[in-house]
Amino acid sequence: MPPRTLITAGRAAVRRYGTATAGFRPGPDFLLIGAKRGGSTSLYYTLLAHPAVLPLFPRARWLPKANDTKGVHYFDSHYDRGAAWYRSHFPTAAARRAAQRRLGGPVAVGEGSPYYLFHPLAAGRAGRDVPNARILLILRDPVERAFSHYRERRRQHAEPLETFEDALAAEDERLAGERELIVSRPGYRSYAHEQLSYRAQGEYAPHLRRWLEHFPVERTHVLAAEEFYADPQAACDEVAAFLGLPPAPLPASARRVWNAAPSQELAPTTRRRLAEHYAPFQDDLERLLGRTFPWTRP
């Protein structure tokens, strides 16, 4: 493995090259906008197993990197870096044409940044900058998502509160004023808003409605994580059709759960209270999309 300084310098050089050639790099065909701890990483890398879904630039094999890049976090955390920096992450038009000739059909490329769904400015920014992109979203039972989110922060030693119940009790105070600061101060990044919003990020309907103000529902495809994991092939065939691609069989190596963590029992009273909290949001989500989701109601 090359020294870290050499790796950093190499990555910076590649990004400078990508930025310098940004004019030859079309933007994304799709954005996978979330949800955090909802299965977006597993969905993204499963989609990359489709031969017509191209990875971001540069491919992992060009760098000492284990996996292709999933997300750019441009519309949430790095918008101040500018459009050329964003486009530097996508294949050139020539590379896309070459892939189309090789495959004999259309190709698609996109990125997956799970904070996009919750970030108050991401939808408007994407609507202005990439209005023709298609929107993908994978949602998980919000109670399980919130608990998984908390446990992830604890594993990363980034959450000092030792119980999920304490973290839920502290959430309103932690988030107080953060959304307003994000909206009023360009470039402001809030760790609390992104990483300590365990309950709030599962209130899916108002977050999705913000995206639907900029992208029509027919250009939006929402999956349930539970259904995706139960039948990845069927879910990916649906996504391929949504993206205008033919179906393709998934190799066995693509049927992997990314970022999995050991299960842990959630206190029944906490589960019930969260389910009651989310019930009106779930009703709103199902009315908004005209479909049901496989989550237990209180």
C-alpha positions, 0 to 999 in steps of 0.5 A: 500500500502506498504511503498515505501522503502519496494516496492523498496527493494522487486523489487530489490530482485525479479530482483536479483532472476531473474538475478541469474536464467537467465540461465534458462530464454530464451530470447524474441520471439519478440521485439516491437521496436516502434514507440514512440507515435505510439500505441506500448503500446496499441498494447502490452497490447492488445497482452497480452490479447491473452492467448498464449502471456506471460507477462514478469517476474514478473507478476504485480500481484506479486508486488504492480503494476497496469500493467505488464511490457511492455519494458525493454529498454535494447538495447537502454538505459540499455545495460551496465547492461548485458545479465543476467539482460536482461534475468531476465525479461523473464519467465523460460523455465519451465514456458513456457513449463507449459503454452504450456501444459496448452494451448496445443500449442505454446506460445510467450513472448516479450517486447516493447521498442519504442526507439529501432527503433530510437536508432542508436545502438539498431538494431545491439545489438539485431541482435547480442544478439537475432538474432532469435527474430521476430520484430514488429513495429507499425507506426502512421501518422508521422505528428500526431506522432510528434505533439503527442510526443511534447504534451506528453513532455509538459504534463510531464513538460519536454519541456520548449518551449511553441509552437510546431513550436518553438520546431521544429525550435530548434530540429536540434540544440538540436540533433547536435552531440548526435547521434555521442556521443551515437555511440562513448561512450558506456553507453551514454544516450541522453535525447534530442535524445530520447525525443526531436526528434519530427520530426526525429523519424517520418523519419521511413524508414532509422530507419527501414532499420537499423533493416532490416540489422540484421533481414530479412523482413520476420521476421518483421511485420509492422502495421499502428496504424490507421488500428490497432485502426480501427480493433484491432481483425484483427490486432492481428490475423495478429500478432498472425499468424506472431508469430506462434500462433492461433487466439484468440478472444479479450475480451472487456477489451482489446480494450483500447487505452493506453496513450490517450490524448486530441486532439489538433488542429495543425496549417495548415501551420505546418501540410503542412510543416511536410507532405512535409518533410515526403513525401520522407520518406513515399515513401521510406518506402512504397518501402521498405515494398511493401505496402501503409500506410493510411496517407495523402500526401501533 
